[in-house]
Amino acid sequence: MFQIAFQYLNPSRRRGKVLLKNWVAGSDISEPVNEFTLENNERLLVLMCLRQREVISHLSWGRKGDRAGTALTKLNLERIHELSSPIKLASAIGSGYLNGVERFFEGSEVFASSGECSELLDRLCSNFAEIDAYVSESIADYVLVDELTPHKKLIVRQEHDAVEMALRIAGMIPRKSYRWSPTQQGEKSIASFFSGLKPERSGEDDVVRWDADKIPGFSLVKKELFGHYILKNGSSTLHTFHANKTPLENTLGVDLIYFNESHKNFVFVQYKMAEPQGKTHIFRFPDEQLTEEIKRMDNLLSALDSGTPDDVSSPVATGFRMLGDPFFLKFCPKDMFLPDQNEQVRGMVIPVSLWKLIENDSSGRFVGPGGGRLLSFENCPRYLDNTRFIALVQEGWFGTEEVSSTFLEQVISEIINTKRSLILAAKISSDPEPAASIVATRKRASKKKKSSRAGRKPRGRIGLSKF
């Protein structure tokens, strides 16, 4: 169980407006603060005055970031919540709610360790129900996370990363698209990352069913996908499906399949855990499990090459890909899952075709100090980080060409029985007839233009009528 440390932020009015504007716009926000130290079992509760000085308007959990200057640290603000009833400190202290703990609210920013601020937090939670609810929910979620074994936490973290990657490919802001809380979903334990997301009720929405059926082959595999989750950010919607027949403790890893509707292509990412060695992380090979999985990918690639898309009779320019191999590996450190974190795991994303060259390389580049072979951030000839990979997938440079409806069925059938957690994600347009709507919009615009012209008098005639 964690202890709660405290940070008070009371920025200038101008700075508060900037932070508030960025948060409303969906941007990540942070603030440079005096250097502080958190113990391993401490989490940082941040009370912020963003709308008016000395009036607490927002709560968040803080995470220590990089150095922000001499004796300064960047404080990343996550899971931000706006209070429905802001707390005026003068009134709260005058009423006795915070009497005796005024020292925690002096100046523009104050930090206190969990040992120093226990009385303060007791008073805040006792007198302000909204703060108590905010803290209690996170405590309950963390209790469930603490019950997970290290292996389960790693798998949940990879599932989390796959969802974050899919949202970013879809051009959506993760922390604006979902709120993770298994206790809010009534869960007593965590079976996967999706235990903390609200599932879509089957058959509830005809539009939802219609959207999902636009994924080639979805009708053939929907019985295998036992979880459907809709993540929204403004007008953008990401359909996310989950399938795993294996208990979390026996799950070997995570696979992400992303369908890009704009370019009608699939991309497949398989997660591989790298182990720490000194200041880096390494993946040792040959790896029997990965070798078997590569064979399955090769079989699928052969089937893909021999198949013909149902609705494409000849090559089209929009089907061009810089790399037609849809299979990628993401090697990433064993990063533990934190419920409030909205960051991807740092990793190396490489095409399976490059992995095959690495595996068969005879130059000695991948030979470790003990004579075994390994891949690391340092010896990998080149790789894509999260940002570059996401950009290339977004723009359709990677992945399949337009595929037959049976391809997805083949992929999922191969994965579903391999003790891996499968995540299928797709950002789908909700307009059944985009072409018709565009035509209608143009007609309306044309009518409006003609109408405005009809009612407009020529300038010359206006001048003549006056004389």
C-alpha positions, 0 to 999 in steps of 0.5 A: 500500500502506498503513502500520500505526499503532498504538493500545493501549486498556486501559480500566478494568474497568468501561468494558471490560465496557460496551464488551464488552457493547455489542459482543456485543449488536451495537452500534457501539462507540467510545472517546474517546481523545487526539487523533491524526493519521493520514497518508493511507496509514496505517491504525490497528490497535487492541489492546484489553484488554476482559476484563481490564486489561493482557491483550489480548483483542480486535483491531480496525481503528480509524477516526477519528471526530468530536471527543469533547471538549477534545483528545479524538477518538472512535475508532470500532472496526471489524472487531473480532476476539476472540483465542482466546488472550488475550495477558498483557502481563506474560508477553509482556514477561517472556518477551522477546516484547515486551521493549524495547517496553514503552513502548507499553503504559503507561497506559490508551491509547497511540497511535503512528504507523507510523514509531514502531511498526514494531518493535512490529508486527514483534514482535507478528506474529512471536510471535503467529500470530493477530495476524499472520493478522488483519493479513495478511488485511486487507493482502491485501484492500487490495492488491486494492482498490488495484488498482481504478481510481477508477471501479471503486472508486466502483461497488464502494462503491455496491454496498456501500452498497446491501447496507448499506441492504438489511440495515438495512431488514431490521432487521439489523446489517451488521457482524454479518451478513457479513465482507468478504474477497475473499482469503478467497473465493480471489479474485485480483481484485475484479469487484464488491463481491460478490467478498468475500462467500461465495456460496450454492451452487445447489441446496444447500438446499431451504429456501433455494430455497423461501424465494427462490421466495416473492419474486413473479416470482423463478422468472421471473428467477432465470436472470438473477441469477448471484450468490446471497448469504445474509447472516445476523444471529442468526435474521434472514436476508437473501437478496441476488442480484446481476446485472451483464453489464457489466465493472466498468470499463464499469458505469454505476451501481448499482440496488437492488430491495428486496422487503418480505415483510411488506408484499408490496411492492417499492422501487427505488433508483437511485444517482447520483454527485454531484461535489464543488464547494467544501464541497458536492456537486452533480449537474448536469442535464439528464443524458441517461443519467438522462433515458433511465432515467426513461423506463424507470421511467415505462414500468414504472410504467404497466405496474404501474398496469395490472397486477393482482396474481395473488392480490389481487382487490380493494383491501386496507387492508394495501396502503396506501402513503403514496407508491405510486411505488416509484422513488427516486434516491439522490444521493451523493458520490463516496465511495471504497471501504474494506473495513473500513467499515460505514457508508452513504454520506451522500446525498439520497434523493428520489422520482422524482416529486420529481425530475421537479418539480426538473427542470422547475422554472422558479423559478431555485432550481436555477440555478448560478453559471455559469448551468447547473442543478444539485442540491445538499444546499443547494438541494434543497427536501427529501430523506430521509437514510438513516435516515428512508428506511430507517424508512419502507420498513421500515414499508411506507409506500413502494413498490408495492402487492401486485404481479403476478409479472410485475412483477419480470421486467419491472423486471429485463429493463429493467435487465439490459441497461443496463450497470448493476449490479443488486442484489435483496434480500429478507428472507424468513420461513423458516417455510413455514406461519406460521399453522399454527405459531402455532396449534400454539404456542397449542394447546401453551400452552393444554394447558400452562395446563390441565395446570397448573390441573389439578395446582393445589389450591385455597388454601382446601382446602389450609388445611382439610386442615391442621386 
